[in-house]
Amino acid sequence: MNWRYTYTTALSLIALLNSARLHAQVAQSGTQTNGSLSNNIITAVPFLLITPDARTGSMGEAGVATQPDVNTSGINPSKLAFLDRPYGFSASYSPWLKNLVPDINLAYLSGFYKLSEETTLGSSLRYFSLGQIQLTDANQQDLGIYSPNEFSFDASLARRFGDNFSMATSLRFIYSDLSSGQVSSGQQTQAGKAFAVDISGYYRNPTVIFGKDAILSFGANLSNIGTKMSYVEGGPKFFLPGNLKLGSAATFVLDDYSQLTFALDFNKLLAPTQPIRDGNRQIISGKDPDRSVPAGILGSFSDAPGGFKEEIKEVSLATGAEYWYNQQFALRAGYFYESPLKGNRRYFTMGAGLKYNIFTIDLAYLLANAQKSPLANTLRFSLLFNFGDSK
């Protein structure tokens, strides 16, 4: 056994599934797998919110509107339609939450194939391993050692409309095996399964700014909109981490060798905010989170107990910059901000990229307070391969 750390979102939920009254503050204590600390928005499979590739990770997680690459499926599939090679693939890897445990990791594979000048098919696999953990039930009874894992597989179809705009639809299967069928508090647990869709769009406009050739671009991705997930037959069902990502980017061609990009993204979780309850479990502020998926998504913009001020705090900010020299060497930096009341992820990022012929390698490093952030010193690696003639 490598560690004895409890996966605090889903495993804590499993331990409480036989309870008639689910306490959000208990289920959400500690650190979620996406690196957020406790907050009052409960979802299953938060690993889907992790940015898998090193380029985006080194730009403060901003990338919904940046120039496309092979890893585009992970943040905005509609950009696939603007790739200039006929096909390619990539592999990314990151040791995760190393400040807490030594053996969690995220692996990501993606690829694309252009069916025509306007239409591109993309696919990706995201695999999240939680190493080895000690399972316990609600009474802290030993349930044995297990190696839980989660993965998602998706396929995307992106189509370009004219020279400036594209859209994409993605279908995703999600599998979350956290307990190996263990019996918890008299109930048989099971792997969680769900289906989800993404809808994304991308617009870019070549122009001139400050006397320099430039590309202004805008992107949007509505992701993880799908069925609820349950870990016990007939038990409570939990929302997927639906997310709305909006962003823009400006790329400047400084001279024949230099290119500079600035990017800014906004993210909003589309899941119910847990209400404030009294000692009798009656809601005294906020709204009942037990509702349908459409109602939960639409209500996520107005259900925070603290009103509009709290809703604003549920929006996270990502900003980054990228400099390319001769389209061969890149330097990147960025910053990510999340409200202390909604996860408290706040960190700087930096990274580099090296391109040679069909091959590109990207590296990202996350700088955060090692005493406060479980994400401090996180590394991400990506290898990209593009094949065929550039168009």
C-alpha positions as CSV (number, residue, x, y, z in Angstrom):
1,M,0.0,0.0,0.0
2,N,1.4,3.4,-1.0
3,W,-0.9,5.7,0.8
4,R,-4.0,6.0,3.1
5,Y,-5.7,9.0,1.7
6,T,-9.5,9.0,1.1
7,Y,-10.8,10.2,-2.3
8,T,-13.0,12.8,-0.6
9,T,-15.6,13.5,-3.2
10,A,-16.9,10.2,-4.5
11,L,-15.6,7.8,-1.8
12,S,-17.1,9.9,1.0
13,L,-20.3,9.9,-0.9
14,I,-20.3,6.2,-1.1
15,A,-19.8,5.9,2.6
16,L,-22.9,8.0,3.1
17,L,-25.1,6.5,0.5
18,N,-27.3,4.7,3.0
19,S,-28.0,7.9,4.9
20,A,-31.4,9.5,4.3
21,R,-29.8,12.9,4.8
22,L,-26.6,13.8,2.9
23,H,-24.5,16.5,4.6
24,A,-22.6,18.4,1.9
25,Q,-20.0,19.7,4.3
26,V,-19.1,16.1,5.2
27,A,-19.0,14.8,1.6
28,Q,-16.9,17.7,0.5
29,S,-14.3,17.9,3.2
30,G,-10.6,17.8,2.1
31,T,-9.3,18.0,-1.4
32,Q,-11.1,17.0,-4.6
33,T,-9.2,15.2,-7.4
34,N,-9.2,18.4,-9.6
35,G,-7.2,20.1,-6.8
36,S,-10.0,22.2,-5.4
37,L,-10.5,22.4,-1.7
38,S,-14.0,21.9,-0.1
39,N,-16.9,24.0,-1.4
40,N,-20.7,23.7,-1.5
41,I,-21.0,22.4,-5.1
42,I,-21.1,18.6,-5.1
43,T,-20.4,16.6,-8.3
44,A,-19.2,13.2,-9.2
45,V,-16.0,12.6,-11.3
46,P,-14.2,16.0,-10.7
47,F,-11.2,14.6,-12.6
48,L,-13.0,15.7,-15.8
49,L,-12.2,19.3,-14.8
50,I,-8.4,18.7,-14.9
51,T,-6.7,20.3,-17.9
52,P,-4.8,17.3,-19.3
53,D,-2.3,18.9,-21.7
54,A,0.9,20.8,-20.9
55,R,0.4,23.7,-23.3
56,T,-2.9,24.8,-21.8
57,G,-1.7,23.9,-18.3
58,S,1.3,26.3,-18.7
59,M,-1.0,29.2,-19.7
60,G,-2.9,29.2,-16.4
61,E,-5.5,26.7,-17.9
62,A,-6.5,29.3,-20.5
63,G,-7.0,27.8,-24.0
64,V,-10.6,27.8,-25.2
65,A,-9.8,30.4,-27.8
66,T,-6.1,29.9,-28.5
67,Q,-4.7,28.7,-31.8
68,P,-5.5,24.9,-32.2
69,D,-3.2,22.0,-31.8
70,V,-3.6,18.2,-31.5
71,N,-4.8,18.5,-27.8
72,T,-7.7,20.7,-28.8
73,S,-10.2,18.0,-28.0
74,G,-9.5,18.5,-24.3
75,I,-10.6,22.1,-24.1
76,N,-12.6,23.1,-27.2
77,P,-13.2,20.5,-29.9
78,S,-14.5,23.0,-32.4
79,K,-11.0,24.2,-33.0
80,L,-10.2,20.8,-34.6
81,A,-11.7,22.1,-37.8
82,F,-8.9,24.7,-38.1
83,L,-6.0,22.2,-37.9
84,D,-3.8,22.4,-41.0
85,R,-2.5,18.8,-41.1
86,P,-4.6,15.8,-42.3
87,Y,-4.1,13.8,-39.1
88,G,-2.2,13.6,-35.8
89,F,-2.2,12.4,-32.2
90,S,-0.8,13.3,-28.8
91,A,0.0,11.8,-25.4
92,S,0.0,13.7,-22.1
93,Y,0.9,12.6,-18.6
94,S,0.9,14.3,-15.2
95,P,1.7,13.1,-11.7
96,W,-1.2,14.6,-9.7
97,L,-1.6,16.0,-6.1
98,K,2.0,15.0,-5.3
99,N,1.9,17.2,-2.2
100,L,-0.7,14.8,-0.7
101,V,0.1,11.4,-2.1
102,P,2.8,9.9,-4.4
103,D,0.9,7.7,-6.8
104,I,-2.0,9.6,-8.4
105,N,-1.6,10.3,-12.1
106,L,-3.5,11.5,-15.1
107,A,-2.9,10.1,-18.6
108,Y,-4.4,11.6,-21.8
109,L,-4.4,10.4,-25.4
110,S,-6.0,12.3,-28.2
111,G,-6.0,12.3,-32.0
112,F,-7.8,13.7,-35.0
113,Y,-8.4,13.0,-38.7
114,K,-9.6,15.4,-41.3
115,L,-12.5,14.0,-43.3
116,S,-12.5,17.0,-45.6
117,E,-11.3,20.6,-45.6
118,E,-14.4,21.5,-43.5
119,T,-14.9,18.5,-41.3
120,T,-12.6,16.9,-38.7
121,L,-13.1,13.8,-36.5
122,G,-11.4,13.8,-33.1
123,S,-11.2,11.4,-30.2
124,S,-9.6,11.3,-26.8
125,L,-9.2,9.1,-23.7
126,R,-8.6,10.4,-20.3
127,Y,-7.5,7.9,-17.6
128,F,-7.2,8.9,-13.9
129,S,-5.5,6.5,-11.5
130,L,-5.8,7.0,-7.8
131,G,-3.0,4.6,-6.9
132,Q,-3.8,2.4,-3.8
133,I,-6.1,3.5,-1.1
134,Q,-7.5,2.1,2.2
135,L,-11.3,1.9,1.9
136,T,-13.4,2.5,5.0
137,D,-17.1,2.7,5.6
138,A,-19.1,5.4,7.4
139,N,-18.0,3.7,10.7
140,Q,-14.4,3.7,9.8
141,Q,-14.3,-0.1,9.4
142,D,-11.6,-1.5,7.2
143,L,-12.9,-2.5,3.7
144,G,-9.5,-3.5,2.3
145,I,-7.0,-2.0,-0.1
146,Y,-8.0,-1.1,-3.7
147,S,-6.6,0.7,-6.7
148,P,-9.5,2.9,-7.9
149,N,-9.5,4.5,-11.3
150,E,-11.7,6.6,-13.6
151,F,-11.7,7.2,-17.3
152,S,-13.6,8.9,-20.0
153,F,-13.7,8.3,-23.8
154,D,-15.1,10.8,-26.2
155,A,-15.5,11.3,-29.9
156,S,-16.0,14.7,-31.5
157,L,-17.2,15.9,-34.9
158,A,-16.1,19.5,-35.8
159,R,-17.2,21.4,-38.9
160,R,-15.9,24.7,-40.2
161,F,-18.4,27.1,-41.7
162,G,-16.6,29.5,-43.9
163,D,-13.1,30.8,-43.1
164,N,-13.8,32.1,-39.6
165,F,-16.3,30.0,-37.6
166,S,-16.6,26.3,-36.5
167,M,-18.7,24.2,-34.2
168,A,-18.4,20.8,-32.7
169,T,-20.3,18.1,-30.9
170,S,-18.7,15.6,-28.6
171,L,-20.2,12.4,-27.1
172,R,-18.5,11.1,-23.9
173,F,-18.7,7.8,-21.9
174,I,-17.6,8.1,-18.3
175,Y,-16.6,5.3,-16.0
176,S,-15.8,5.7,-12.3
177,D,-14.7,2.5,-10.4
178,L,-13.9,3.6,-6.8
179,S,-14.8,0.7,-4.6
180,S,-14.4,-2.6,-6.4
181,G,-18.0,-3.6,-5.5
182,Q,-17.3,-3.3,-1.7
183,V,-20.3,-3.5,0.7
184,S,-20.6,-0.2,2.5
185,S,-23.0,0.1,5.5
186,G,-24.9,-2.9,4.2
187,Q,-25.2,-1.7,0.6
188,Q,-23.4,-3.1,-2.4
189,T,-21.5,-0.4,-4.2
190,Q,-20.9,-0.4,-8.0
191,A,-18.9,1.5,-10.6
192,G,-20.5,4.7,-11.7
193,K,-21.4,5.1,-15.4
194,A,-22.6,8.1,-17.3
195,F,-23.0,9.6,-20.7
196,A,-22.4,13.3,-21.6
197,V,-22.2,15.6,-24.5
198,D,-20.2,18.8,-25.2
199,I,-21.2,21.6,-27.6
200,S,-18.5,24.1,-28.6
201,G,-17.8,26.9,-30.9
202,Y,-14.8,28.9,-32.2
203,Y,-14.5,32.1,-34.1
204,R,-11.3,33.7,-35.3
205,N,-10.8,36.9,-37.4
206,P,-7.4,37.9,-39.0
207,T,-6.9,41.6,-38.6
208,V,-4.4,44.3,-38.0
209,I,-3.8,45.7,-34.5
210,F,-1.2,48.4,-33.7
211,G,0.2,48.0,-37.2
212,K,0.8,44.3,-36.7
213,D,-0.9,41.3,-38.3
214,A,-3.0,39.6,-35.7
215,I,-5.8,37.0,-35.1
216,L,-8.6,37.8,-32.7
217,S,-10.4,34.6,-31.6
218,F,-13.3,33.7,-29.3
219,G,-14.3,30.3,-28.0
220,A,-17.0,28.6,-26.0
221,N,-17.4,25.1,-24.7
222,L,-20.4,23.7,-22.8
223,S,-19.1,20.4,-21.5
224,N,-20.1,17.3,-19.4
225,I,-23.8,17.8,-19.9
226,G,-25.2,14.4,-19.2
227,T,-26.8,11.8,-17.0
228,K,-26.4,11.7,-13.3
229,M,-24.0,9.1,-11.7
230,S,-24.8,6.7,-8.9
231,Y,-22.5,4.3,-6.9
232,V,-25.3,2.2,-5.4
233,E,-28.2,0.6,-7.1
234,G,-31.3,2.7,-6.3
235,G,-29.2,5.1,-4.3
236,P,-28.6,8.9,-4.6
237,K,-27.5,10.2,-8.0
238,F,-25.0,13.0,-8.4
239,F,-24.5,15.6,-11.1
240,L,-21.6,15.5,-13.5
241,P,-19.3,18.5,-13.4
242,G,-21.0,20.4,-16.2
243,N,-19.0,23.4,-17.1
244,L,-19.3,26.5,-19.2
245,K,-16.0,27.9,-20.5
246,L,-15.9,31.2,-22.4
247,G,-12.7,32.9,-23.6
248,S,-10.9,35.0,-26.0
249,A,-7.3,35.3,-27.4
250,A,-5.3,37.7,-29.4
251,T,-2.3,36.5,-31.4
252,F,0.2,39.1,-32.8
253,V,2.7,38.4,-35.5
254,L,5.5,40.6,-34.3
255,D,7.9,39.9,-37.2
256,D,9.0,37.1,-39.5
257,Y,10.2,35.0,-36.5
258,S,8.1,36.1,-33.4
259,Q,4.5,35.4,-32.5
260,L,2.9,36.4,-29.2
261,T,-0.5,35.3,-27.8
262,F,-2.6,36.5,-24.9
263,A,-5.6,34.5,-23.6
264,L,-8.3,34.9,-21.1
265,D,-10.9,32.3,-20.0
266,F,-13.9,32.3,-17.7
267,N,-15.3,29.1,-16.2
268,K,-18.6,28.4,-14.4
269,L,-19.7,25.0,-13.0
270,L,-23.2,24.0,-14.1
271,A,-24.3,22.1,-11.0
272,P,-26.5,23.0,-8.0
273,T,-25.0,24.9,-5.1
274,Q,-25.8,23.2,-1.8
275,P,-28.3,25.2,0.3
276,I,-27.9,26.2,4.0
277,R,-30.1,24.1,6.2
278,D,-31.2,24.3,9.9
279,G,-30.9,21.6,12.5
280,N,-33.9,19.9,11.1
281,R,-32.5,19.8,7.6
282,Q,-34.9,22.4,6.4
283,I,-33.6,24.8,3.8
284,I,-33.3,28.3,5.1
285,S,-31.3,29.8,2.2
286,G,-30.7,28.6,-1.3
287,K,-32.6,26.0,-3.3
288,D,-33.2,22.3,-3.1
289,P,-30.4,20.6,-5.1
290,D,-32.5,17.4,-5.8
291,R,-33.7,18.3,-9.2
292,S,-33.4,17.2,-12.9
293,V,-30.3,17.8,-15.0
294,P,-31.9,20.6,-17.1
295,A,-33.2,22.3,-13.9
296,G,-29.9,21.9,-12.2
297,I,-28.0,23.4,-15.1
298,L,-30.3,26.4,-15.5
299,G,-30.7,26.8,-11.8
300,S,-26.9,26.9,-11.2
301,F,-26.9,30.6,-12.2
302,S,-29.3,31.6,-9.4
303,D,-29.3,29.0,-6.6
304,A,-26.4,30.2,-4.4
305,P,-27.5,30.9,-0.8
306,G,-25.5,34.1,-0.8
307,G,-27.3,35.5,-3.9
308,F,-25.6,37.3,-6.8
309,K,-22.4,38.0,-4.8
310,E,-21.9,34.2,-4.3
311,E,-22.8,33.4,-7.9
312,I,-20.0,35.7,-9.1
313,K,-17.5,33.8,-6.8
314,E,-18.4,30.6,-8.7
315,V,-16.7,32.0,-11.8
316,S,-13.0,31.1,-12.0
317,L,-10.5,33.1,-14.1
318,A,-7.7,31.8,-16.3
319,T,-5.2,34.0,-18.1
320,G,-2.0,33.2,-20.0
321,A,0.6,34.2,-22.6
322,E,2.6,32.3,-25.2
323,Y,5.6,33.4,-27.2
324,W,6.8,31.4,-30.3
325,Y,10.1,32.0,-31.9
326,N,10.3,30.8,-35.5
327,Q,7.5,28.4,-34.8
328,Q,10.1,26.1,-33.2
329,F,10.5,27.3,-29.6
330,A,7.8,28.5,-27.2
331,L,7.8,30.1,-23.7
332,R,4.5,30.3,-21.7
333,A,3.2,31.7,-18.5
334,G,-0.2,32.1,-16.8
335,Y,-2.3,32.6,-13.7
336,F,-5.4,30.8,-12.4
337,Y,-7.8,32.2,-9.8
338,E,-10.7,30.5,-8.0
339,S,-12.5,32.1,-5.0
340,P,-11.3,30.8,-1.6
341,L,-15.0,30.0,-0.9
342,K,-15.3,27.9,-4.1
343,G,-12.2,25.7,-4.1
344,N,-9.4,28.1,-3.6
345,R,-7.2,27.1,-6.5
346,R,-4.8,30.1,-7.0
347,Y,-1.5,29.6,-8.7
348,F,1.0,30.7,-11.4
349,T,2.1,28.5,-14.2
350,M,5.0,28.4,-16.6
351,G,6.2,26.2,-19.4
352,A,8.0,25.7,-22.7
353,G,7.5,24.0,-26.0
354,L,9.9,22.7,-28.7
355,K,8.8,21.8,-32.2
356,Y,10.8,19.9,-34.8
357,N,9.2,18.8,-38.1
358,I,6.2,16.7,-37.2
359,F,7.1,16.4,-33.5
360,T,6.3,18.8,-30.6
361,I,7.1,18.4,-26.9
362,D,5.5,20.6,-24.2
363,L,6.2,21.0,-20.5
364,A,4.2,22.8,-17.8
365,Y,5.1,23.6,-14.2
366,L,2.6,24.9,-11.6
367,L,3.9,27.3,-9.0
368,A,1.8,27.5,-5.8
369,N,2.4,27.8,-2.0
370,A,3.5,24.3,-1.1
371,Q,2.0,24.7,2.4
372,K,-1.4,25.6,1.2
373,S,-2.0,24.1,-2.2
374,P,-2.1,20.4,-3.0
375,L,-1.3,21.3,-6.6
376,A,2.1,22.9,-5.9
377,N,5.0,21.8,-8.1
378,T,2.7,19.9,-10.5
379,L,4.3,18.9,-13.8
380,R,2.6,18.1,-17.0
381,F,4.2,16.6,-20.2
382,S,2.8,16.4,-23.7
383,L,4.1,14.8,-26.9
384,L,2.4,15.8,-30.1
385,F,2.7,14.4,-33.6
386,N,1.3,15.9,-36.8
387,F,1.4,14.1,-40.1
388,G,0.9,15.1,-43.7
389,D,1.5,18.3,-45.5
390,S,0.5,21.6,-43.9
391,K,-2.3,23.5,-45.6
